[in-house]
Amino acid sequence: MKHTLFACALLMIGAAGQSADAASTDQLPDDAQWYLHVDLDAMRKSPVGRELYSWLDQEVFEDLRDDADFDPNKELDSVVAYSNSQGHATALLTGKLRQASKDKLLAAMTASGSLQIEKQGGIDYYRVDDLNLENTELDIDQETLYFSFDRDNTIVFSTRLDDMIDATRGNAKRRGEKGTLLRLSAERSLLQAGLDAAALGENASERWNSGMFRQARQLAFVFSERKGNADLRLRVTADDQQTTDSLAAVVRGLIGLYALSGEQDPQVTPLLNSLDVSTDDEGLSLQLNVPADTLIGLIN
């Protein structure tokens, strides 16, 4: 896998053991249109998280170790990625990163584009031109990437210089503590993500090709540990109660059709039986609380 570390960094853009300065969703800018937060260190320390981490280790991290001599088990504690309303994306990789890994990243960037060393506002950073960072799903179409090692135990990447500098300083522009994107709280959050459907533009429904998504205003997802089980929650906000009720009817209808089918999967059936579907005046909530090995068995 050529330039695997570089590819991993772009994937995070396209998409505790931490220091006190570690990135979190509290630092999302107020115009963020999507975000992803993966807490690898919390996964390692959680009985539930270790099930998911073991799967990631086998399916993803093994290639990084073999092809790029980069070991997330030892060097990576968390990943935060987000984009703003102009389609510029930012990612922060936090952990005890070796100098050798930083050198490999620099070499990969040099081989993939035109690398320049620059400085602004007291921040040393690198600019890479002539890249193809196009991602039509998330409205990313850039040829320049900025990144810096100046934040403690963190590599900051961004397709916009000002965003990279703000994230390196740890002061992304915010409107209040939680910004405008929907986020779900959890007892022990391991992975979370959110998306503002309207911010993706008029053609969002065509790109995502989802009838349910066309009726949603915002989506938020969290994978956490609760009562010793894997706890998954999906929150879908809508414009009115009628749309919310329609979304709930679609979900319950799909579950009902599956129950009536003669081809039930013994791994899927207990999950659907445990799925809680509820509504309120703001949207639809789906929640699933099951043993971690049951969930991981489904994706293996």
C-alpha positions in Angstrom: 0.0 0.0 0.0 2.0 2.9 -1.3 2.3 6.0 0.9 -0.1 4.4 3.4 0.4 7.0 6.1 -0.4 9.8 3.6 -3.4 8.0 2.4 -4.6 7.5 6.0 -4.3 11.2 6.7 -6.4 12.1 3.6 -9.0 9.4 4.5 -9.5 11.1 7.8 -9.9 14.4 6.0 -12.3 13.0 3.4 -14.3 11.3 5.6 -7.6 9.3 27.2 -4.0 8.8 27.4 -4.4 12.0 25.5 -2.7 15.2 26.5 -4.8 17.9 28.1 -4.6 19.7 24.7 -6.0 16.8 22.7 -8.6 17.6 20.1 -12.3 17.0 20.7 -15.6 17.9 19.3 -15.7 20.8 21.7 -13.4 22.6 19.2 -15.6 22.3 16.2 -16.0 25.6 14.3 -19.5 27.1 14.3 -20.0 26.5 10.6 -18.9 22.8 10.7 -21.0 20.8 8.3 -19.8 17.3 9.3 -17.4 15.9 11.9 -15.9 12.6 13.0 -14.2 11.9 16.4 -12.5 8.5 17.1 -11.1 8.0 20.6 -8.7 5.2 20.1 -7.2 5.5 23.6 -10.7 5.2 25.2 -11.3 2.1 23.1 -8.1 0.5 24.4 -9.2 1.1 28.0 -12.8 -0.1 27.6 -13.9 -3.7 27.6 -16.5 -2.8 24.9 -14.1 -0.6 23.0 -11.4 -3.3 22.9 -13.8 -5.5 20.8 -14.1 -2.7 18.2 -10.4 -1.8 18.5 -9.4 -5.4 17.9 -11.4 -5.4 14.6 -9.7 -2.1 13.6 -6.3 -3.5 14.5 -6.8 -6.5 12.2 -8.6 -4.7 9.3 -6.8 -1.4 9.2 -3.8 -1.0 11.5 -2.1 -4.1 10.4 -1.6 -2.6 6.9 -0.2 0.6 8.4 2.3 -1.4 10.4 3.4 -3.5 7.5 3.4 -0.9 4.7 4.3 2.3 6.5 6.0 1.2 9.7 3.4 3.3 11.5 1.8 1.6 14.6 -1.4 3.3 15.8 -1.3 1.1 18.9 1.7 3.1 20.1 1.4 6.4 18.2 -2.2 7.4 17.8 -4.7 8.2 20.5 -7.5 10.1 18.7 -8.6 11.4 15.4 -10.9 14.5 14.9 -12.0 15.5 11.4 -14.5 18.1 10.2 -15.3 20.5 7.4 -16.7 24.0 7.2 -19.5 25.4 5.1 -17.1 26.3 2.3 -16.1 22.6 2.0 -12.6 23.1 3.6 -11.7 20.1 5.7 -9.5 19.8 8.8 -8.2 16.8 10.6 -6.2 16.4 13.8 -4.2 13.2 14.6 -3.2 13.1 18.3 -0.8 10.7 20.0 2.8 10.0 20.8 4.0 10.4 17.3 7.6 9.3 16.5 9.9 11.6 14.6 10.4 8.7 12.2 6.7 8.7 11.4 6.7 12.5 10.8 9.7 12.0 8.5 7.8 9.4 6.5 4.8 11.7 6.2 7.0 14.5 4.9 8.6 12.1 2.3 5.1 10.9 1.2 3.9 14.5 0.8 7.0 15.4 -1.2 6.4 12.5 -3.5 2.8 13.3 -3.9 3.0 17.1 -4.6 5.1 20.2 -4.3 6.1 20.6 -0.6 7.1 24.0 0.8 8.0 25.0 4.4 6.4 28.3 5.5 5.6 30.2 8.7 2.7 32.5 9.7 1.5 33.9 13.1 4.3 32.0 14.9 3.2 28.7 13.4 5.6 26.6 11.4 3.8 24.6 8.7 4.1 22.8 5.4 2.2 23.6 2.2 1.7 20.9 -0.4 0.5 22.0 -3.8 -0.7 20.1 -6.9 -2.6 17.5 -4.9 -6.0 16.0 -5.9 -8.1 16.1 -2.8 -11.4 15.9 -4.6 -14.3 14.2 -2.7 -17.6 14.8 -4.4 -19.5 13.1 -1.6 -18.4 15.8 0.9 -17.9 18.8 -1.5 -14.1 18.8 -1.2 -12.3 19.9 -4.3 -8.8 21.2 -3.4 -5.3 20.9 -4.7 -3.5 22.4 -1.7 -3.0 20.9 1.8 -1.5 22.5 4.8 -0.2 20.7 7.9 1.8 21.4 11.0 3.5 19.6 13.9 3.4 22.7 16.2 0.5 21.5 18.4 1.7 19.2 21.2 1.4 15.5 20.3 -0.7 16.4 17.3 -0.5 16.6 13.5 -3.0 19.2 12.1 -4.1 18.9 8.4 -6.3 21.3 6.6 -7.2 22.4 3.1 -7.4 26.0 4.3 -4.5 27.9 5.9 -6.5 29.9 8.5 -8.3 26.8 9.6 -5.0 24.9 10.0 -3.6 27.8 12.1 -6.7 28.0 14.3 -6.7 24.3 14.9 -3.0 24.3 15.7 -3.6 27.0 18.3 -6.6 25.1 19.6 -9.0 28.0 19.1 -11.3 27.0 16.3 -14.0 29.6 15.9 -17.0 28.6 17.9 -20.5 29.9 18.7 -21.0 28.7 22.2 -19.6 25.6 23.7 -21.3 23.1 21.5 -21.5 24.9 18.1 -24.4 24.4 15.8 -24.0 20.8 14.8 -26.0 18.1 16.7 -23.8 16.1 19.1 -24.9 13.3 21.3 -23.5 12.9 24.9 -22.6 9.5 26.2 -21.2 7.9 29.4 -18.1 6.8 27.6 -18.0 7.9 24.0 -15.7 5.9 21.7 -16.7 7.1 18.2 -19.1 9.8 17.2 -20.0 11.6 14.0 -22.5 14.3 12.8 -23.7 15.8 9.6 -25.7 18.9 8.6 -27.7 17.8 5.6 -28.6 21.3 4.4 -25.0 22.3 4.3 -24.3 19.7 1.6 -26.3 21.7 -0.9 -29.2 21.2 -3.2 -27.9 17.9 -4.7 -27.2 16.2 -1.4 -30.1 13.8 -1.7 -28.9 12.7 -5.1 -25.3 12.2 -3.9 -26.4 10.2 -0.8 -29.1 8.4 -2.7 -31.2 7.9 0.5 -34.9 8.5 0.8 -34.6 8.8 4.5 -31.7 11.3 4.3 -33.7 13.5 2.0 -36.1 14.1 4.9 -33.5 14.7 7.5 -32.1 18.1 8.6 -29.2 16.8 10.8 -27.8 13.4 11.7 -25.7 12.5 14.7 -24.3 9.1 15.7 -22.4 7.9 18.8 -20.9 4.5 19.7 -20.2 4.2 23.4 -20.1 1.9 26.3 -23.1 1.7 28.7 -23.9 -0.9 31.3 -21.1 -3.1 30.0 -22.6 -3.3 26.5 -22.0 -1.6 23.2 -24.4 1.3 23.0 -25.3 2.8 19.6 -27.5 5.8 19.1 -28.5 7.6 16.0 -30.4 10.9 16.1 -32.2 12.3 13.1 -33.7 15.8 13.3 -36.4 17.0 11.0 -38.3 20.2 10.2 -41.6 19.1 11.6 -43.5 16.4 13.5 -45.1 15.0 10.3 -41.7 14.4 8.8 -40.5 12.8 12.1 -43.5 10.5 12.2 -42.8 9.5 8.6 -39.2 8.7 9.3 -40.2 6.5 12.3 -42.8 4.8 10.2 -40.2 4.0 7.5 -37.9 2.5 10.1 -40.6 0.4 11.8 -41.9 -0.7 8.5 -38.5 -2.0 7.4 -38.1 -3.9 10.7 -41.6 -5.3 10.2 -40.9 -6.4 6.7 -37.7 -8.1 7.9 -39.6 -9.9 10.6 -42.1 -11.3 8.1 -39.4 -12.4 5.6 -38.4 -16.0 5.6 -34.7 -15.2 5.4 -33.9 -13.9 8.8 -30.2 -13.8 9.8 -29.5 -15.2 13.3 -26.9 -12.4 13.8 -29.2 -9.6 12.6 -32.5 -10.7 14.3 -31.4 -10.1 17.9 -30.1 -6.7 17.0 -33.4 -5.6 15.5 -35.3 -7.0 18.4 -33.2 -4.9 20.7 -33.5 -1.7 18.6 -35.5 1.1 20.3 -37.3 3.6 18.0 -38.7 6.7 19.5 -39.7 10.2 18.5 -40.2 13.6 20.0 -41.0 17.1 18.7 -37.5 17.5 17.2 -36.8 14.2 15.6 -36.2 10.5 15.6 -33.9 8.5 17.9 -32.7 5.0 17.3 -30.9 3.2 20.1 -29.3 -0.2 20.4 -27.6 -1.7 23.5 -26.1 -5.2 22.9 -23.0 -7.2 23.9 -20.0 -5.9 22.0 -19.1 -9.3 20.5 -22.7 -9.6 19.1 -22.1 -6.3 17.2 -18.6 -7.1 16.1 -19.7 -10.5 14.9 -22.1 -8.8 12.5 -19.3 -6.8 10.8 -16.7 -9.5 10.7 
